[in-house]
Amino acid sequence: MSDTEIRDVKTVVREKYASAALKVATGGGASCCGSAALPGASPITSNLYDAAQASGLPAEAVLASLGCGNPTALAQLAPGETVLDLGSGGGIDVLLSARRVGPAGKAYGLDMTDEMLALARDNQRKAELDNVEFLKGEIEAIPLPDNSVDVIISNCVINLSGDKDRVLREAFRVLKPGGRFAVSDVVTRGEIPEALRRDVLLWVGCLAGALDEADYIARLAAAGFAQISIEPTRVYDIEDAREFLTGKGIDVDTLAPQMQDKFFSGFVRATKPGAAGDAPARCCG
């Protein structure tokens, strides 16, 4: 993408997330990767957290969840670890991580949207968690030192960046040797209709910016990561596609069948080499 296109995407993403945060703060639902994060939500954002996980969290943190997975349930966080959530939104994954790493650990959330940061900090106050810090910044320029984080998580945010290689290089930089990259993201398989790739609104909807599975693995390897894998957690079908596309000025009947099994939510894992037993990077699946 050109610098202008990257700026355009970033502006639309910031505006959409700010609107979602304000909607939650004033008593509504949020929207980004689909419709409201309430009953009848998008297939991407629906049913990501069970009752036990949501228990004790502010309702606003749950309503503001705009992800496509539950990285905190898959990242195998340990007490005392330092965790960073890229694009932390309303803070649900940061708060869940803070519980997992305990008082001796630390959970950072990074977001570029003032409205989301205000919502997240309010949710932290309500959750009464002291081992949490929300930072303002962009995931392409993480405001933390080199080798300072044990685990990086993210929930359907990296696909929103117009400069994913820079995001992955920054993630590699701030991870400690042996540190883990453990994110949920939307990933593609096979050829994607060009009409979807061109639509910036669908980029914000987590579709147009999604990386191909093999491309994602290759970019992680190029950034220096090892032990790379992508595990599908939900594959989207034609009916899901119809829900994504309806109301966006797109020929749904033509495009929805072309999206069958082409998009999935996946758990993306990788490791920064340096710990004993690291395997060499895989670049091709």
N, C-alpha and C positions, 0 to 999 in steps of 0.2 A: 504494500500500500504506500501511496505517496504521503508526505508529511501533511498535506491538506486533508486527505481522506482520513488519516489517523485523527487529526484534530476534529473533523466532523463527527466521527464515530464517538469520540470521547465526549463531545458536547451533548450529543443525543443521549448517551448513556447517563451522564451526570443529571440531565434534566429529568429523565425517566425515573431514576432512583430517588431524586429529590422529591418528585411528585409522590412516589410510593411511600416515602417516609412520612411526608405530611399527611397523606391519607390515613396511615396507621395512627399517627399521633392525634388525629382528630376523630378517631373512632371508626374508620373504615378499614377495608382490607388493602393489601398491597398488590402490585402487579408489575411484572417484568418479563419473566420467562413464560408467562401465560396470563390468565385472567386472575381473579382474586385468590389470595391465599386463604380461602375460606371454603365452606362446602360448595362443591361445583367447581373447584379449582382446575387449572391446567393439568394435564397428565404429567408434565415435568415437575410441578411444584407440589403435587398432592401426596399426602400420606408418607412423609419423609421421617417423621419423629413419632415414636410411640408415646403412650400416656405416661409411662415411667420416666422417659427422658424429658418430657415437657413439664412434668410435675415440679412445682416450685419455681418455675421460670415465669417472668412477667408475660401476660397475655400478648403484649405488644411485641415481644421478642419472637413469639411463635407466629403471629400474624405477619410480621415483616420478613419471614423466611421466604427468600426468592430463589432458593437453590434447586438443584436437580438430584441431590443425593444427601447422604448423611456421613460426611467424612469422619466425624468424631466417633462414630460407631465402628469404623473400619481401620482407623489409624493406629490402634493399639498404643494409646498414650499411657505413659507410666508416671507415677508420682515423682515430683521433682523436676520434670522436663520443662523446657521452654518451648511454647507453641506460638506460631504466627499464622493468623488467618488472613489471606489475601482477599480484599474486597469483603469486609466483614459485615456490611449492611447493618441491620438492626441488632446484631451481636449474638444471635442464638448459638452459633457454633463456638464462639469465644467463651461464652458462659458455660456451655457444656464441657469444653476443654478445661476450663479453670477448675471445674469440679473434679475432673479426672486426674489432673496433675497435682492437685492439692495445695496446701499452703506453702509448701517448699518449692512449688513450681510457679510458672508465670505464663499467662495467656495474653498475647498481643492481638489486637484487631487493627487492620489498616484499611482505610476507606478515604476516597477523595471527595465525598459529598458531605457538606456541613450538616444537612438535615438528617442524614443517616447517622452521623457521629453523635449528634445531639440525642437522637432516639436511643442509640446504643448505650451512651453514658447514663441516660435515665434508666434504662433496663438494668445496667450494672448496679446502680444505686438501689433499685427495688430488689434485686437478687442478693444484695449484701455480700458481694464478693470483692475481696481486697486484692487478690492476685491477678487483676485484670488491668490492662492499659490500652486505650484506643488512641491510635495515631492517625493524624491527617497526612495523606500523601497518595501517590500513585503507585500501582503495583509494578510499573516499569522503573521506579526509582525508590526502592524500599529504604526508609529512614532508620536503618539499624546497622550496626557495625558488621564487618566480616566475621564469619564463624561464630555467630551469637545465638543461633536457634537450633534446637534439636529436631523439631518437626514443623513442616509447612503444610497447612491445610488450605483448602479453598473450595467454594461451593458454587459451581456454575458461573465463574467470573473470568477465568483466563480466556475463555472463548470470546469474551467481550472486548478484549484488547486488540488494538490494531497493530501492535508490535509484540507478538508473542515470544519471539526469540529474546528480546530484551527482558521480558518478564522471567523467562526461564533462566537466563544468565544471572539476574538479580537473586532469584530463589537459590541458585547454586552458591552464589557469593555469601549470603547470610547464613546458610546452613553450616553447622559444624561438620568436620570430617566424620563420616558415618551417619550424618543426619538424614532424615527421611522426608521425601516429597510424597504427600498422600492426599490427593485432591479428587473431588467429584467434578465432572465436566460433561458437556455434551460433545459427542464424538461422531464422526461420520464414517460410512463404509461405502465405497463405490462412487460412481459419478453422481454429482448433485446438479439439479437443473440450474442453469446460469441465472434465471430470473430470481431465484432465492438468494444467490450470492450477491446480486446487485442491490438488494433492498436493505437499506440501512435500518429500517424499522424492524425487519426480521433479524438483523444483527443484534439489536437490543433484545429481541425475543429469543436469543440463544440459538438461532439456527444458522444464519448466514455466516457467522464468524467461527463456527465449529471446525476444528481441524480433522482431516482424515486420520484414521487410526495409525497407519504406517508413517504418515508425516509427523504426527505427534511424537511417536517413538524416536524418529530420526532427529527431531529438533531437541528432544531431551538428551539424546546421546551427544549431539553437537555441543550442547551446553556443558557437557562433562559428566552427566549422570550415568550411573550403572544400575544393574538389576532392575531394568525397566519392564513394566507390564501394564496392560490395560484390561480390566475385567468389566464386561458389560453388566449393568445392574438392571436396566430396563430398555428394551428395544421398542421403538415407537412404530405403530402400524398406521394403516390408512385412516382409520377413524381419529386417531391422535392427530394426524396430519391435517385433517379437515378442521379440527378445533384450532390448531395453530394458525391456519391460513384464513379462516373465515373473517370477513370484515376488514381485510387488509388490502383490498383492491387487486386481488390476485385471482386468476382463474383456478378456483379450487378443484373443480372436476378434472381438469387437465393435470394439475401438478400433484395432487394428493396421491394418486397411484404411483407416481414416480418417486415418492418419498418412502414407500413401503420398505421397512427394515433398513433404511439408509441412515437413520439417526438413532443414537442410543445414549442414554446416560451411562457413564462408566466411571469406575474407580481407577485412577491413574497413580501408579506407584513407581518410585525410583529412589535411589540412594546416592548420596555424595560419597565418592570413594575416600578411603582414609582409615577406616576401621579394619581390624583383622578379618580376613575372610571375604572381602569384597570381590565380587565377580567383575569381569570386564564388561563394558557397556555393550548392549545390543542395539543395533541400529535398524533392523529390518523385520521386526515382528517377533 
